[in-house]
Amino acid sequence: MKANCYVSKGTMKVERVPDPKILNSQDAIVRITSSAICGSDLHLFNGFIPTVESGDIFGHEFMGEVVETGKGVKNLKKGDRVVVPFPIACGTCYNCGRKMFSICENSNPNAWMAEKLFGHSLSGVFGYSHMLGGFPGGQAEYARVPFADVGPIKVPDGLTDEQVLFLSDIFPTGYMGAEMCDIKKGDVIAVWGCGPVGQLAMASAYLLGAERVIGIDRYEYRLRMARERAKAETINYEEADVYDTLMEMTGGRGPDSVIDAVGMEAHTPGPIATYDRVKQAMMLETDRPHVLREAIMSCRSGGTVSVIGVYGGFIDKFPMGAVMNRSLTIKTGQCHVQRYTKPLLERIQKGEIDPSFVITHRVKFDDAPEMSKVFRDKEDDCVKVVLKP
């Protein structure tokens, strides 16, 4: 089969690789009909996530048709059309029993690697480094799906791939980011990052009852999408001071909750950007946390800081004093996708939201390596890329 494979930092290549096989009685093989390039993939592509090896197949947002199942699979059969969540979860461990699927205790065969960095392991993740299992990802023609009775959700007739594809990651992630804000009637929510996850976090905040949503970014095409499609007010952080503008927009109080949908590769003008880049280059910090700092300082006292942008390791100048003294609550986590797929599918079916509004590029699979660069470099007004194997 063809697959989009990592070569080296900043370089991908579509190559011929062996077809996946059933390795466990709970496996399924899925012929992929649609997959996507995620902003999280760019952290791998840019060399910020350890234990990525040449030849690794990227991609954790994919869907398709079941072509084979192991003997132990009960809920799926050949021909079923499914969306596959990015966390691989066993469904039976302590954390899965509490619907915290992204920290499944049984699905990462390389848990010891993750424990070295995080203290405890995450679940296995498709196409996201050997530290998280070394599972081949979904930017390919076929994928092996472990614990197939737990993850994939069947797609009803009448829905297109594009309407449901993002149930694999970015829609549940954006929704969980908004849900963690515990939104009350009249709340104002500020979202840093108007990429795909940020767009869906803004849309989800309205679904959950926010009165006003404010999106923060520097690219006009992303800010325009936030205004036109997510119905948010916007701030361009290169044209206005974010903290001062948020205070002015909220009568000096600050947003009720804030969402960091950026994570470890945040950009910012001024000396702090140079500081973070130098420390990152010297391996004195792994992530550039400017957005997290700014979100904490901007949130109203007693509010919630929701973090759904990916962080990989260690950060500097974390304003813990503001968190503690101002009674802020921080909520975060890789999305527990399996918790959300069914209720969000129902919202799509009811017409409450169509997550496909974030798609700007639909390309042939062979264009995946080039589109990784286009997406990373914010070229051609690129917000979200969908691949067709």
Secondary structure in CASP SS format (residue, H / E / C, confidence):
PFRMAT SS
TARGET T0000
AUTHOR 0000-0000-0000
METHOD secondary structure of the structure
MODEL  1
M C 1.00
K E 1.00
A E 1.00
N E 1.00
C E 1.00
Y E 1.00
V E 1.00
S E 1.00
K C 1.00
G C 1.00
T E 1.00
M E 1.00
K E 1.00
V E 1.00
E E 1.00
R E 1.00
V C 1.00
P C 1.00
D C 1.00
P C 1.00
K C 1.00
I C 1.00
L C 1.00
N C 1.00
S C 1.00
Q C 1.00
D C 1.00
A E 1.00
I E 1.00
V E 1.00
R E 1.00
I E 1.00
T E 1.00
S E 1.00
S E 1.00
A E 1.00
I E 1.00
C C 1.00
G H 1.00
S H 1.00
D H 1.00
L H 1.00
H H 1.00
L H 1.00
F H 1.00
N C 1.00
G C 1.00
F C 1.00
I C 1.00
P C 1.00
T C 1.00
V C 1.00
E C 1.00
S C 1.00
G C 1.00
D C 1.00
I E 1.00
F C 1.00
G C 1.00
H C 1.00
E C 1.00
F E 1.00
M E 1.00
G E 1.00
E E 1.00
V E 1.00
V E 1.00
E E 1.00
T E 1.00
G C 1.00
K C 1.00
G C 1.00
V C 1.00
K C 1.00
N C 1.00
L C 1.00
K C 1.00
K C 1.00
G C 1.00
D C 1.00
R E 1.00
V E 1.00
V E 1.00
V E 1.00
P C 1.00
F C 1.00
P E 1.00
I E 1.00
A C 1.00
C C 1.00
G C 1.00
T C 1.00
C C 1.00
Y C 1.00
N C 1.00
C H 1.00
G H 1.00
R H 1.00
K C 1.00
M C 1.00
F H 1.00
S H 1.00
I H 1.00
C C 1.00
E C 1.00
N C 1.00
S C 1.00
N C 1.00
P C 1.00
N C 1.00
A H 1.00
W H 1.00
M H 1.00
A H 1.00
E H 1.00
K H 1.00
L H 1.00
F H 1.00
G C 1.00
H C 1.00
S C 1.00
L C 1.00
S C 1.00
G E 1.00
V E 1.00
F E 1.00
G C 1.00
Y C 1.00
S C 1.00
H H 1.00
M H 1.00
L H 1.00
G C 1.00
G C 1.00
F E 1.00
P C 1.00
G C 1.00
G C 1.00
Q C 1.00
A E 1.00
E C 1.00
Y E 1.00
A E 1.00
R E 1.00
V E 1.00
P C 1.00
F C 1.00
A C 1.00
D C 1.00
V C 1.00
G C 1.00
P C 1.00
I E 1.00
K E 1.00
V C 1.00
P C 1.00
D C 1.00
G C 1.00
L C 1.00
T C 1.00
D H 1.00
E H 1.00
Q H 1.00
V H 1.00
L H 1.00
F H 1.00
L H 1.00
S H 1.00
D C 1.00
I H 1.00
F H 1.00
P H 1.00
T H 1.00
G H 1.00
Y H 1.00
M H 1.00
G H 1.00
A H 1.00
E H 1.00
M C 1.00
C C 1.00
D C 1.00
I C 1.00
K C 1.00
K C 1.00
G C 1.00
D C 1.00
V E 1.00
I E 1.00
A E 1.00
V E 1.00
W E 1.00
G C 1.00
C C 1.00
G C 1.00
P H 1.00
V H 1.00
G H 1.00
Q H 1.00
L H 1.00
A H 1.00
M H 1.00
A H 1.00
S H 1.00
A H 1.00
Y H 1.00
L H 1.00
L C 1.00
G C 1.00
A C 1.00
E C 1.00
R E 1.00
V E 1.00
I E 1.00
G E 1.00
I E 1.00
D E 1.00
R C 1.00
Y C 1.00
E H 1.00
Y H 1.00
R H 1.00
L H 1.00
R H 1.00
M H 1.00
A H 1.00
R H 1.00
E H 1.00
R C 1.00
A C 1.00
K C 1.00
A C 1.00
E E 1.00
T E 1.00
I E 1.00
N E 1.00
Y C 1.00
E C 1.00
E C 1.00
A C 1.00
D C 1.00
V H 1.00
Y H 1.00
D H 1.00
T H 1.00
L H 1.00
M H 1.00
E H 1.00
M H 1.00
T C 1.00
G C 1.00
G C 1.00
R C 1.00
G C 1.00
P C 1.00
D C 1.00
S E 1.00
V E 1.00
I E 1.00
D E 1.00
A C 1.00
V C 1.00
G C 1.00
M C 1.00
E E 1.00
A C 1.00
H C 1.00
T C 1.00
P C 1.00
G C 1.00
P H 1.00
I H 1.00
A H 1.00
T H 1.00
Y H 1.00
D H 1.00
R H 1.00
V H 1.00
K H 1.00
Q H 1.00
A H 1.00
M C 1.00
M C 1.00
L C 1.00
E C 1.00
T C 1.00
D C 1.00
R E 1.00
P C 1.00
H H 1.00
V H 1.00
L H 1.00
R H 1.00
E H 1.00
A H 1.00
I H 1.00
M H 1.00
S H 1.00
C C 1.00
R C 1.00
S C 1.00
G C 1.00
G C 1.00
T E 1.00
V E 1.00
S E 1.00
V E 1.00
I C 1.00
G C 1.00
V C 1.00
Y C 1.00
G C 1.00
G C 1.00
F C 1.00
I C 1.00
D C 1.00
K C 1.00
F C 1.00
P C 1.00
M H 1.00
G H 1.00
A H 1.00
V H 1.00
M H 1.00
N H 1.00
R C 1.00
S C 1.00
L C 1.00
T E 1.00
I E 1.00
K E 1.00
T E 1.00
G C 1.00
Q C 1.00
C C 1.00
H C 1.00
V H 1.00
Q H 1.00
R H 1.00
Y H 1.00
T H 1.00
K H 1.00
P H 1.00
L H 1.00
L H 1.00
E H 1.00
R H 1.00
I H 1.00
Q H 1.00
K C 1.00
G C 1.00
E C 1.00
I C 1.00
D C 1.00
P H 1.00
S H 1.00
F H 1.00
V H 1.00
I C 1.00
T C 1.00
H E 1.00
R E 1.00
V E 1.00
K E 1.00
F H 1.00
D H 1.00
D H 1.00
A H 1.00
P H 1.00
E H 1.00
M H 1.00
S H 1.00
K H 1.00
V H 1.00
F H 1.00
R H 1.00
D C 1.00
K C 1.00
E C 1.00
D C 1.00
D C 1.00
C C 1.00
V C 1.00
K C 1.00
V E 1.00
V E 1.00
L E 1.00
K E 1.00
P C 1.00
END
